[in-house]
């Protein structure tokens, strides 16, 4: 089904496909033993962004010098992990890091 759709709209790909894979949330649930087909730790629903959840996932914890950082801290995936690291860096080093971050952003 996937290949017939691809070949219908992009016929030149027909002899260039060596392997195809299709996965669904059920596939993820089966292979990762993940509840509801989620491959990350937190559910992806509106509760994740509630005020209480945001306070619980705040970068700075109530324990001094303990910071939350990771792929499921702010948002899932690689970009979420990168931004989580940037935010932790800003929290740890305060003004100097903010200045450095802004200067780095101006370079690009």
Biopython code that builds the backbone (N, CA, C, O; Angstrom):
import numpy as np
from Bio.PDB.StructureBuilder import StructureBuilder

atoms = [
    (1, "UNK", "N", (0.826, -1.195, 0.000)),
    (1, "UNK", "CA", (0.000, 0.000, 0.000)),
    (1, "UNK", "C", (0.871, 1.260, 0.000)),
    (1, "UNK", "O", (0.635, 2.182, -0.781)),
    (2, "UNK", "N", (1.874, 1.294, 0.878)),
    (2, "UNK", "CA", (2.762, 2.447, 0.945)),
    (2, "UNK", "C", (3.518, 2.637, -0.371)),
    (2, "UNK", "O", (3.630, 3.754, -0.875)),
    (3, "UNK", "N", (4.033, 1.537, -0.923)),
    (3, "UNK", "CA", (4.778, 1.638, -2.171)),
    (3, "UNK", "C", (3.883, 2.033, -3.341)),
    (3, "UNK", "O", (4.305, 2.808, -4.199)),
    (4, "UNK", "N", (2.672, 1.522, -3.391)),
    (4, "UNK", "CA", (1.779, 1.885, -4.505)),
    (4, "UNK", "C", (1.453, 3.378, -4.466)),
    (4, "UNK", "O", (1.359, 4.019, -5.513)),
    (5, "UNK", "N", (1.281, 3.929, -3.275)),
    (5, "UNK", "CA", (1.052, 5.365, -3.128)),
    (5, "UNK", "C", (2.274, 6.148, -3.607)),
    (5, "UNK", "O", (2.147, 7.115, -4.357)),
    (6, "UNK", "N", (3.457, 5.720, -3.166)),
    (6, "UNK", "CA", (4.700, 6.388, -3.554)),
    (6, "UNK", "C", (4.887, 6.357, -5.064)),
    (6, "UNK", "O", (5.178, 7.382, -5.679)),
    (7, "UNK", "N", (4.717, 5.172, -5.664)),
    (7, "UNK", "CA", (4.947, 5.024, -7.099)),
    (7, "UNK", "C", (3.911, 5.768, -7.933)),
    (7, "UNK", "O", (4.210, 6.202, -9.045)),
    (8, "UNK", "N", (2.708, 5.920, -7.413)),
    (8, "UNK", "CA", (1.674, 6.645, -8.147)),
    (8, "UNK", "C", (2.039, 8.126, -8.291)),
    (8, "UNK", "O", (1.842, 8.725, -9.348)),
    (9, "UNK", "N", (2.578, 8.711, -7.201)),
    (9, "UNK", "CA", (2.904, 10.138, -7.231)),
    (9, "UNK", "C", (4.352, 10.422, -7.627)),
    (9, "UNK", "O", (4.676, 11.521, -8.077)),
    (10, "UNK", "N", (5.210, 9.432, -7.459)),
    (10, "UNK", "CA", (6.628, 9.582, -7.813)),
    (10, "UNK", "C", (7.087, 8.345, -8.564)),
    (10, "UNK", "O", (7.826, 7.528, -8.016)),
    (11, "UNK", "N", (6.659, 8.195, -9.811)),
    (11, "UNK", "CA", (6.922, 6.964, -10.563)),
    (11, "UNK", "C", (8.403, 6.674, -10.799)),
    (11, "UNK", "O", (8.775, 5.515, -10.981)),
    (12, "UNK", "N", (9.246, 7.691, -10.799)),
    (12, "UNK", "CA", (10.679, 7.464, -11.034)),
    (12, "UNK", "C", (11.367, 6.758, -9.865)),
    (12, "UNK", "O", (12.505, 6.307, -9.997)),
    (13, "UNK", "N", (10.697, 6.663, -8.745)),
    (13, "UNK", "CA", (11.298, 5.983, -7.591)),
    (13, "UNK", "C", (11.129, 4.472, -7.658)),
    (13, "UNK", "O", (11.736, 3.751, -6.865)),
    (14, "UNK", "N", (10.313, 3.977, -8.591)),
    (14, "UNK", "CA", (9.940, 2.560, -8.615)),
    (14, "UNK", "C", (11.131, 1.605, -8.603)),
    (14, "UNK", "O", (11.095, 0.617, -7.869)),
    (15, "UNK", "N", (12.147, 1.846, -9.354)),
    (15, "UNK", "CA", (13.292, 0.933, -9.407)),
    (15, "UNK", "C", (14.415, 1.325, -8.450)),
    (15, "UNK", "O", (15.498, 0.742, -8.492)),
    (16, "UNK", "N", (14.167, 2.298, -7.600)),
    (16, "UNK", "CA", (15.216, 2.789, -6.707)),
    (16, "UNK", "C", (14.967, 2.480, -5.228)),
    (16, "UNK", "O", (15.796, 2.819, -4.384)),
    (17, "UNK", "N", (13.859, 1.854, -4.909)),
    (17, "UNK", "CA", (13.535, 1.522, -3.521)),
    (17, "UNK", "C", (14.069, 0.129, -3.215)),
    (17, "UNK", "O", (13.723, -0.839, -3.892)),
    (18, "UNK", "N", (14.914, 0.033, -2.193)),
    (18, "UNK", "CA", (15.478, -1.264, -1.818)),
    (18, "UNK", "C", (14.736, -1.888, -0.646)),
    (18, "UNK", "O", (14.625, -3.111, -0.565)),
    (19, "UNK", "N", (14.222, -1.055, 0.269)),
    (19, "UNK", "CA", (13.581, -1.589, 1.474)),
    (19, "UNK", "C", (12.615, -0.544, 2.028)),
    (19, "UNK", "O", (12.934, 0.645, 2.047)),
    (20, "UNK", "N", (11.460, -0.970, 2.470)),
    (20, "UNK", "CA", (10.508, -0.060, 3.107)),
    (20, "UNK", "C", (10.041, -0.649, 4.433)),
    (20, "UNK", "O", (9.974, -1.866, 4.605)),
    (21, "UNK", "N", (9.724, 0.235, 5.353)),
    (21, "UNK", "CA", (9.223, -0.177, 6.664)),
    (21, "UNK", "C", (8.088, 0.766, 7.032)),
    (21, "UNK", "O", (8.160, 1.967, 6.773)),
    (22, "UNK", "N", (7.056, 0.226, 7.625)),
    (22, "UNK", "CA", (5.939, 1.033, 8.093)),
    (22, "UNK", "C", (5.666, 0.655, 9.545)),
    (22, "UNK", "O", (5.579, -0.526, 9.881)),
    (23, "UNK", "N", (5.535, 1.654, 10.391)),
    (23, "UNK", "CA", (5.238, 1.406, 11.798)),
    (23, "UNK", "C", (4.072, 2.284, 12.237)),
    (23, "UNK", "O", (3.845, 3.362, 11.686)),
    (24, "UNK", "N", (3.350, 1.812, 13.221)),
    (24, "UNK", "CA", (2.226, 2.542, 13.796)),
    (24, "UNK", "C", (2.433, 2.636, 15.306)),
    (24, "UNK", "O", (3.373, 2.036, 15.827)),
    (25, "UNK", "N", (1.589, 3.365, 16.015)),
    (25, "UNK", "CA", (1.683, 3.353, 17.479)),
    (25, "UNK", "C", (1.582, 1.944, 18.072)),
    (25, "UNK", "O", (2.173, 1.674, 19.118)),
    (26, "UNK", "N", (0.840, 1.047, 17.418)),
    (26, "UNK", "CA", (0.762, -0.336, 17.903)),
    (26, "UNK", "C", (2.110, -1.045, 17.765)),
    (26, "UNK", "O", (2.474, -1.857, 18.615)),
    (27, "UNK", "N", (2.844, -0.742, 16.707)),
    (27, "UNK", "CA", (4.177, -1.300, 16.534)),
    (27, "UNK", "C", (5.085, -0.843, 17.667)),
    (27, "UNK", "O", (5.815, -1.643, 18.251)),
    (28, "UNK", "N", (5.034, 0.441, 17.970)),
    (28, "UNK", "CA", (5.839, 0.998, 19.058)),
    (28, "UNK", "C", (5.469, 0.346, 20.383)),
    (28, "UNK", "O", (6.343, -0.020, 21.169)),
    (29, "UNK", "N", (4.177, 0.205, 20.625)),
    (29, "UNK", "CA", (3.718, -0.410, 21.870)),
    (29, "UNK", "C", (4.222, -1.841, 21.989)),
    (29, "UNK", "O", (4.634, -2.265, 23.069)),
    (30, "UNK", "N", (4.194, -2.583, 20.898)),
    (30, "UNK", "CA", (4.619, -3.983, 20.917)),
    (30, "UNK", "C", (6.122, -4.118, 21.147)),
    (30, "UNK", "O", (6.542, -4.852, 22.041)),
    (31, "UNK", "N", (6.933, -3.426, 20.360)),
    (31, "UNK", "CA", (8.381, -3.603, 20.430)),
    (31, "UNK", "C", (9.022, -2.916, 21.635)),
    (31, "UNK", "O", (10.017, -3.408, 22.168)),
    (32, "UNK", "N", (8.469, -1.794, 22.068)),
    (32, "UNK", "CA", (9.057, -1.071, 23.195)),
    (32, "UNK", "C", (8.321, -1.344, 24.507)),
    (32, "UNK", "O", (8.715, -0.851, 25.563)),
    (33, "UNK", "N", (7.246, -2.134, 24.427)),
    (33, "UNK", "CA", (6.392, -2.374, 25.585)),
    (33, "UNK", "C", (5.963, -1.033, 26.191)),
    (33, "UNK", "O", (5.941, -0.861, 27.410)),
    (34, "UNK", "N", (5.630, -0.102, 25.316)),
    (34, "UNK", "CA", (5.267, 1.259, 25.716)),
    (34, "UNK", "C", (3.753, 1.392, 25.765)),
    (34, "UNK", "O", (3.054, 1.029, 24.819)),
    (35, "UNK", "N", (3.264, 1.909, 26.864)),
    (35, "UNK", "CA", (1.822, 2.079, 27.033)),
    (35, "UNK", "C", (1.281, 3.093, 26.032)),
    (35, "UNK", "O", (1.865, 4.161, 25.851)),
    (36, "UNK", "N", (0.193, 2.770, 25.399)),
    (36, "UNK", "CA", (-0.490, 3.637, 24.432)),
    (36, "UNK", "C", (0.376, 4.012, 23.232)),
    (36, "UNK", "O", (0.106, 5.018, 22.576)),
    (37, "UNK", "N", (1.394, 3.237, 22.935)),
    (37, "UNK", "CA", (2.215, 3.482, 21.761)),
    (37, "UNK", "C", (3.167, 4.651, 21.873)),
    (37, "UNK", "O", (3.723, 5.089, 20.865)),
    (38, "UNK", "N", (3.372, 5.174, 23.088)),
    (38, "UNK", "CA", (4.270, 6.312, 23.280)),
    (38, "UNK", "C", (5.703, 5.814, 23.462)),
    (38, "UNK", "O", (5.953, 4.927, 24.279)),
    (39, "UNK", "N", (6.626, 6.369, 22.720)),
    (39, "UNK", "CA", (8.016, 5.932, 22.841)),
    (39, "UNK", "C", (8.812, 6.805, 23.801)),
    (39, "UNK", "O", (9.987, 6.531, 24.046)),
    (40, "UNK", "N", (8.206, 7.840, 24.344)),
    (40, "UNK", "CA", (8.855, 8.684, 25.339)),
    (40, "UNK", "C", (8.137, 8.513, 26.671)),
    (40, "UNK", "O", (7.063, 7.914, 26.732)),
    (41, "UNK", "N", (8.727, 9.035, 27.726)),
    (41, "UNK", "CA", (8.233, 8.794, 29.067)),
    (41, "UNK", "C", (6.892, 9.413, 29.405)),
    (41, "UNK", "O", (6.035, 8.737, 29.974)),
    (42, "UNK", "N", (6.685, 10.661, 29.077)),
    (42, "UNK", "CA", (5.462, 11.351, 29.477)),
    (42, "UNK", "C", (4.402, 11.257, 28.386)),
    (42, "UNK", "O", (4.713, 11.231, 27.196)),
    (43, "UNK", "N", (3.149, 11.208, 28.816)),
    (43, "UNK", "CA", (2.055, 11.215, 27.845)),
    (43, "UNK", "C", (2.043, 12.532, 27.076)),
    (43, "UNK", "O", (2.373, 13.584, 27.622)),
    (44, "UNK", "N", (1.667, 12.462, 25.825)),
    (44, "UNK", "CA", (1.600, 13.666, 24.992)),
    (44, "UNK", "C", (0.158, 14.139, 24.913)),
    (44, "UNK", "O", (-0.508, 14.006, 23.886)),
    (45, "UNK", "N", (-0.297, 14.686, 26.008)),
    (45, "UNK", "CA", (-1.642, 15.250, 26.038)),
    (45, "UNK", "C", (-1.570, 16.627, 26.692)),
    (45, "UNK", "O", (-0.494, 17.080, 27.082)),
    (46, "UNK", "N", (-2.712, 17.284, 26.811)),
    (46, "UNK", "CA", (-2.718, 18.646, 27.353)),
    (46, "UNK", "C", (-2.290, 18.707, 28.812)),
    (46, "UNK", "O", (-1.795, 19.741, 29.262)),
    (47, "UNK", "N", (-2.469, 17.620, 29.563)),
    (47, "UNK", "CA", (-2.053, 17.614, 30.966)),
    (47, "UNK", "C", (-0.549, 17.824, 31.120)),
    (47, "UNK", "O", (-0.088, 18.360, 32.127)),
    (48, "UNK", "N", (0.192, 17.405, 30.131)),
    (48, "UNK", "CA", (1.645, 17.571, 30.166)),
    (48, "UNK", "C", (2.034, 19.054, 30.260)),
    (48, "UNK", "O", (3.085, 19.388, 30.808)),
    (49, "UNK", "N", (1.201, 19.921, 29.736)),
    (49, "UNK", "CA", (1.503, 21.348, 29.711)),
    (49, "UNK", "C", (0.705, 22.147, 30.748)),
    (49, "UNK", "O", (0.627, 23.373, 30.670)),
    (50, "UNK", "N", (0.117, 21.446, 31.711)),
    (50, "UNK", "CA", (-0.615, 22.135, 32.781)),
    (50, "UNK", "C", (0.368, 22.859, 33.694)),
    (50, "UNK", "O", (1.567, 22.578, 33.683)),
    (51, "UNK", "N", (-0.152, 23.784, 34.476)),
    (51, "UNK", "CA", (0.711, 24.550, 35.377)),
    (51, "UNK", "C", (1.418, 23.636, 36.377)),
    (51, "UNK", "O", (2.607, 23.818, 36.641)),
    (52, "UNK", "N", (0.705, 22.657, 36.934)),
    (52, "UNK", "CA", (1.327, 21.756, 37.913)),
    (52, "UNK", "C", (2.421, 20.900, 37.276)),
    (52, "UNK", "O", (3.456, 20.653, 37.895)),
    (53, "UNK", "N", (2.196, 20.449, 36.050)),
    (53, "UNK", "CA", (3.224, 19.660, 35.364)),
    (53, "UNK", "C", (4.448, 20.526, 35.055)),
    (53, "UNK", "O", (5.584, 20.076, 35.206)),
    (54, "UNK", "N", (4.214, 21.761, 34.625)),
    (54, "UNK", "CA", (5.332, 22.656, 34.322)),
    (54, "UNK", "C", (6.153, 22.969, 35.573)),
    (54, "UNK", "O", (7.378, 23.064, 35.507)),
    (55, "UNK", "N", (5.479, 23.129, 36.705)),
    (55, "UNK", "CA", (6.211, 23.370, 37.949)),
    (55, "UNK", "C", (7.012, 22.134, 38.354)),
    (55, "UNK", "O", (8.134, 22.252, 38.846)),
    (56, "UNK", "N", (6.436, 20.951, 38.146)),
    (56, "UNK", "CA", (7.138, 19.712, 38.488)),
    (56, "UNK", "C", (8.335, 19.476, 37.579)),
    (56, "UNK", "O", (9.321, 18.866, 37.993)),
    (57, "UNK", "N", (8.253, 19.956, 36.342)),
    (57, "UNK", "CA", (9.333, 19.739, 35.374)),
    (57, "UNK", "C", (10.248, 20.948, 35.231)),
    (57, "UNK", "O", (11.012, 21.032, 34.269)),
    (58, "UNK", "N", (10.182, 21.857, 36.148)),
    (58, "UNK", "CA", (11.023, 23.049, 36.087)),
    (58, "UNK", "C", (12.493, 22.643, 36.119)),
    (58, "UNK", "O", (12.864, 21.702, 36.821)),
    (59, "UNK", "N", (13.324, 23.344, 35.368)),
    (59, "UNK", "CA", (14.748, 23.010, 35.292)),
    (59, "UNK", "C", (15.406, 23.042, 36.665)),
    (59, "UNK", "O", (16.153, 22.129, 37.016)),
    (60, "UNK", "N", (15.139, 24.076, 37.437)),
    (60, "UNK", "CA", (15.705, 24.158, 38.780)),
    (60, "UNK", "C", (14.806, 23.386, 39.741)),
    (60, "UNK", "O", (13.599, 23.622, 39.793)),
    (61, "UNK", "N", (15.389, 22.472, 40.494)),
    (61, "UNK", "CA", (14.620, 21.705, 41.473)),
    (61, "UNK", "C", (14.758, 22.347, 42.850)),
    (61, "UNK", "O", (15.505, 23.311, 43.018)),
    (62, "UNK", "N", (14.045, 21.815, 43.823)),
    (62, "UNK", "CA", (14.145, 22.330, 45.186)),
    (62, "UNK", "C", (15.451, 21.891, 45.867)),
    (62, "UNK", "O", (15.781, 22.376, 46.949)),
    (63, "UNK", "N", (16.187, 20.979, 45.232)),
    (63, "UNK", "CA", (17.484, 20.535, 45.764)),
    (63, "UNK", "C", (18.565, 21.434, 45.160)),
    (63, "UNK", "O", (18.659, 21.538, 43.937)),
    (64, "UNK", "N", (19.376, 22.080, 45.987)),
    (64, "UNK", "CA", (20.407, 22.983, 45.464)),
    (64, "UNK", "C", (21.350, 22.270, 44.486)),
    (64, "UNK", "O", (21.793, 21.149, 44.733)),
    (65, "UNK", "N", (21.645, 22.955, 43.363)),
    (65, "UNK", "CA", (22.555, 22.484, 42.320)),
    (65, "UNK", "C", (22.106, 21.196, 41.623)),
    (65, "UNK", "O", (22.923, 20.506, 41.014)),
    (66, "UNK", "N", (20.815, 20.870, 41.709)),
    (66, "UNK", "CA", (20.261, 19.743, 40.959)),
    (66, "UNK", "C", (19.304, 20.300, 39.913)),
    (66, "UNK", "O", (18.327, 20.970, 40.248)),
    (67, "UNK", "N", (19.592, 20.017, 38.638)),
    (67, "UNK", "CA", (18.815, 20.546, 37.527)),
    (67, "UNK", "C", (18.260, 19.397, 36.695)),
    (67, "UNK", "O", (18.922, 18.373, 36.523)),
    (68, "UNK", "N", (17.050, 19.565, 36.182)),
    (68, "UNK", "CA", (16.457, 18.574, 35.289)),
    (68, "UNK", "C", (16.842, 18.904, 33.852)),
    (68, "UNK", "O", (16.671, 20.034, 33.394)),
    (69, "UNK", "N", (17.360, 17.908, 33.152)),
    (69, "UNK", "CA", (17.767, 18.078, 31.759)),
    (69, "UNK", "C", (17.471, 16.776, 31.036)),
    (69, "UNK", "O", (17.667, 15.701, 31.604)),
    (70, "UNK", "N", (17.003, 16.846, 29.796)),
    (70, "UNK", "CA", (16.818, 15.625, 29.026)),
    (70, "UNK", "C", (15.814, 15.760, 27.909)),
    (70, "UNK", "O", (15.207, 16.813, 27.715)),
    (71, "UNK", "N", (15.650, 14.673, 27.177)),
    (71, "UNK", "CA", (14.812, 14.686, 25.987)),
    (71, "UNK", "C", (13.330, 14.800, 26.301)),
    (71, "UNK", "O", (12.556, 15.177, 25.421)),
    (72, "UNK", "N", (12.909, 14.495, 27.504)),
    (72, "UNK", "CA", (11.488, 14.579, 27.819)),
    (72, "UNK", "C", (11.215, 15.645, 28.875)),
    (72, "UNK", "O", (10.145, 15.667, 29.483)),
    (73, "UNK", "N", (12.167, 16.509, 29.084)),
    (73, "UNK", "CA", (12.035, 17.554, 30.099)),
    (73, "UNK", "C", (11.150, 18.692, 29.598)),
    (73, "UNK", "O", (10.154, 19.026, 30.240)),
    (74, "UNK", "N", (11.495, 19.283, 28.478)),
    (74, "UNK", "CA", (10.697, 20.371, 27.897)),
    (74, "UNK", "C", (9.787, 19.861, 26.797)),
    (74, "UNK", "O", (8.585, 20.127, 26.786)),
    (75, "UNK", "N", (10.374, 19.136, 25.887)),
    (75, "UNK", "CA", (9.675, 18.614, 24.724)),
    (75, "UNK", "C", (10.435, 17.375, 24.266)),
    (75, "UNK", "O", (11.623, 17.242, 24.560)),
    (76, "UNK", "N", (9.791, 16.489, 23.571)),
    (76, "UNK", "CA", (10.426, 15.230, 23.211)),
    (76, "UNK", "C", (11.431, 15.391, 22.078)),
    (76, "UNK", "O", (11.390, 16.365, 21.326)),
    (77, "UNK", "N", (12.324, 14.429, 21.970)),
    (77, "UNK", "CA", (13.232, 14.344, 20.844)),
    (77, "UNK", "C", (14.528, 15.103, 21.003)),
    (77, "UNK", "O", (14.848, 15.617, 22.075)),
    (78, "UNK", "N", (15.264, 15.160, 19.913)),
    (78, "UNK", "CA", (16.593, 15.761, 19.899)),
    (78, "UNK", "C", (16.532, 17.257, 20.178)),
    (78, "UNK", "O", (17.314, 17.767, 20.979)),
    (79, "UNK", "N", (15.625, 17.959, 19.536)),
    (79, "UNK", "CA", (15.514, 19.402, 19.753)),
    (79, "UNK", "C", (15.115, 19.695, 21.190)),
    (79, "UNK", "O", (15.630, 20.635, 21.797)),
    (80, "UNK", "N", (14.209, 18.905, 21.737)),
    (80, "UNK", "CA", (13.828, 19.068, 23.136)),
    (80, "UNK", "C", (15.000, 18.874, 24.077)),
    (80, "UNK", "O", (15.143, 19.607, 25.055)),
    (81, "UNK", "N", (15.845, 17.884, 23.787)),
    (81, "UNK", "CA", (17.038, 17.636, 24.607)),
    (81, "UNK", "C", (18.027, 18.793, 24.491)),
    (81, "UNK", "O", (18.606, 19.223, 25.489)),
    (82, "UNK", "N", (18.220, 19.295, 23.271)),
    (82, "UNK", "CA", (19.144, 20.419, 23.075)),
    (82, "UNK", "C", (18.668, 21.660, 23.819)),
    (82, "UNK", "O", (19.454, 22.314, 24.505)),
    (83, "UNK", "N", (17.404, 21.982, 23.689)),
    (83, "UNK", "CA", (16.872, 23.173, 24.354)),
    (83, "UNK", "C", (16.865, 23.007, 25.874)),
    (83, "UNK", "O", (17.048, 23.979, 26.607)),
    (84, "UNK", "N", (16.655, 21.794, 26.340)),
    (84, "UNK", "CA", (16.714, 21.523, 27.769)),
    (84, "UNK", "C", (18.119, 21.788, 28.302)),
    (84, "UNK", "O", (18.281, 22.350, 29.385)),
    (85, "UNK", "N", (19.133, 21.383, 27.542)),
    (85, "UNK", "CA", (20.516, 21.650, 27.930)),
    (85, "UNK", "C", (20.841, 23.131, 27.928)),
    (85, "UNK", "O", (21.524, 23.624, 28.826)),
    (86, "UNK", "N", (20.352, 23.844, 26.921)),
    (86, "UNK", "CA", (20.568, 25.295, 26.853)),
    (86, "UNK", "C", (19.918, 25.971, 28.056)),
    (86, "UNK", "O", (20.527, 26.839, 28.682)),
    (87, "UNK", "N", (18.694, 25.584, 28.382)),
    (87, "UNK", "CA", (17.999, 26.189, 29.506)),
    (87, "UNK", "C", (18.718, 25.904, 30.829)),
    (87, "UNK", "O", (18.829, 26.790, 31.677)),
    (88, "UNK", "N", (19.201, 24.679, 31.005)),
    (88, "UNK", "CA", (19.941, 24.346, 32.226)),
    (88, "UNK", "C", (21.224, 25.168, 32.316)),
    (88, "UNK", "O", (21.587, 25.643, 33.393)),
    (89, "UNK", "N", (21.905, 25.334, 31.190)),
    (89, "UNK", "CA", (23.123, 26.146, 31.171)),
    (89, "UNK", "C", (22.819, 27.580, 31.579)),
    (89, "UNK", "O", (23.556, 28.183, 32.359)),
    (90, "UNK", "N", (21.732, 28.117, 31.050)),
    (90, "UNK", "CA", (21.347, 29.483, 31.406)),
    (90, "UNK", "C", (21.004, 29.598, 32.890)),
    (90, "UNK", "O", (21.349, 30.587, 33.537)),
    (91, "UNK", "N", (20.329, 28.594, 33.422)),
    (91, "UNK", "CA", (19.978, 28.618, 34.851)),
    (91, "UNK", "C", (21.221, 28.531, 35.732)),
    (91, "UNK", "O", (21.296, 29.189, 36.770)),
    (92, "UNK", "N", (22.179, 27.736, 35.328)),
    (92, "UNK", "CA", (23.379, 27.530, 36.145)),
    (92, "UNK", "C", (24.277, 28.749, 36.120)),
    (92, "UNK", "O", (24.742, 29.202, 37.166)),
    (93, "UNK", "N", (24.527, 29.283, 34.936)),
    (93, "UNK", "CA", (25.520, 30.351, 34.840)),
    (93, "UNK", "C", (24.922, 31.748, 34.710)),
    (93, "UNK", "O", (25.657, 32.721, 34.543)),
    (94, "UNK", "N", (23.629, 31.854, 34.785)),
    (94, "UNK", "CA", (22.910, 33.119, 34.830)),
    (94, "UNK", "C", (23.281, 34.082, 33.692)),
    (94, "UNK", "O", (23.202, 33.712, 32.521)),
    (95, "UNK", "N", (23.677, 35.289, 34.025)),
    (95, "UNK", "CA", (23.835, 36.368, 33.059)),
    (95, "UNK", "C", (24.922, 36.095, 32.023)),
    (95, "UNK", "O", (24.724, 36.378, 30.842)),
    (96, "UNK", "N", (26.059, 35.555, 32.439)),
    (96, "UNK", "CA", (27.153, 35.306, 31.487)),
    (96, "UNK", "C", (26.698, 34.359, 30.380)),
    (96, "UNK", "O", (27.029, 34.561, 29.211)),
    (97, "UNK", "N", (25.949, 33.337, 30.743)),
    (97, "UNK", "CA", (25.480, 32.387, 29.740)),
    (97, "UNK", "C", (24.445, 33.019, 28.819)),
    (97, "UNK", "O", (24.437, 32.744, 27.619)),
    (98, "UNK", "N", (23.584, 33.851, 29.358)),
    (98, "UNK", "CA", (22.581, 34.525, 28.530)),
    (98, "UNK", "C", (23.271, 35.401, 27.489)),
    (98, "UNK", "O", (22.899, 35.395, 26.316)),
    (99, "UNK", "N", (24.281, 36.155, 27.928)),
    (99, "UNK", "CA", (25.028, 37.011, 27.008)),
    (99, "UNK", "C", (25.705, 36.159, 25.922)),
    (99, "UNK", "O", (25.642, 36.492, 24.739)),
    (100, "UNK", "N", (26.351, 35.058, 26.333)),
    (100, "UNK", "CA", (27.035, 34.192, 25.370)),
    (100, "UNK", "C", (26.039, 33.572, 24.395)),
    (100, "UNK", "O", (26.309, 33.486, 23.197)),
    (101, "UNK", "N", (24.894, 33.142, 24.904)),
    (101, "UNK", "CA", (23.872, 32.545, 24.052)),
    (101, "UNK", "C", (23.386, 33.549, 23.013)),
    (101, "UNK", "O", (23.282, 33.216, 21.833)),
    (102, "UNK", "N", (23.092, 34.755, 23.435)),
    (102, "UNK", "CA", (22.614, 35.771, 22.505)),
    (102, "UNK", "C", (23.678, 36.116, 21.472)),
    (102, "UNK", "O", (23.365, 36.298, 20.295)),
    (103, "UNK", "N", (24.958, 36.210, 21.911)),
    (103, "UNK", "CA", (26.029, 36.483, 20.965)),
    (103, "UNK", "C", (26.162, 35.353, 19.945)),
    (103, "UNK", "O", (26.385, 35.603, 18.760)),
    (104, "UNK", "N", (26.027, 34.113, 20.407)),
    (104, "UNK", "CA", (26.107, 32.965, 19.485)),
    (104, "UNK", "C", (24.949, 32.983, 18.493)),
    (104, "UNK", "O", (25.127, 32.631, 17.326)),
    (105, "UNK", "N", (23.772, 33.388, 18.945)),
    (105, "UNK", "CA", (22.635, 33.443, 18.058)),
    (105, "UNK", "C", (22.810, 34.513, 16.974)),
    (105, "UNK", "O", (22.326, 34.353, 15.854)),
    (106, "UNK", "N", (23.502, 35.601, 17.314)),
    (106, "UNK", "CA", (23.734, 36.664, 16.351)),
    (106, "UNK", "C", (24.689, 36.227, 15.257)),
    (106, "UNK", "O", (24.638, 36.756, 14.146)),
    (107, "UNK", "N", (25.572, 35.257, 15.555)),
    (107, "UNK", "CA", (26.514, 34.759, 14.545)),
    (107, "UNK", "C", (25.776, 34.059, 13.427)),
    (107, "UNK", "O", (26.177, 34.152, 12.267)),
    (108, "UNK", "N", (24.700, 33.356, 13.758)),
    (108, "UNK", "CA", (23.950, 32.624, 12.753)),
    (108, "UNK", "C", (22.847, 33.483, 12.226)),
    (108, "UNK", "O", (22.088, 33.050, 11.359)),
]
sb = StructureBuilder()
sb.init_structure("model")
sb.init_model(0)
sb.init_chain("A")
sb.init_seg("    ")
for serial, (resi, resn, name, xyz) in enumerate(atoms, 1):
    if name == "N":
        sb.init_residue(resn, " ", resi, " ")
    sb.init_atom(name, np.array(xyz, "f"), 0.0, 1.0, " ", f" {name:<3s}", serial, name[0])
structure = sb.get_structure()
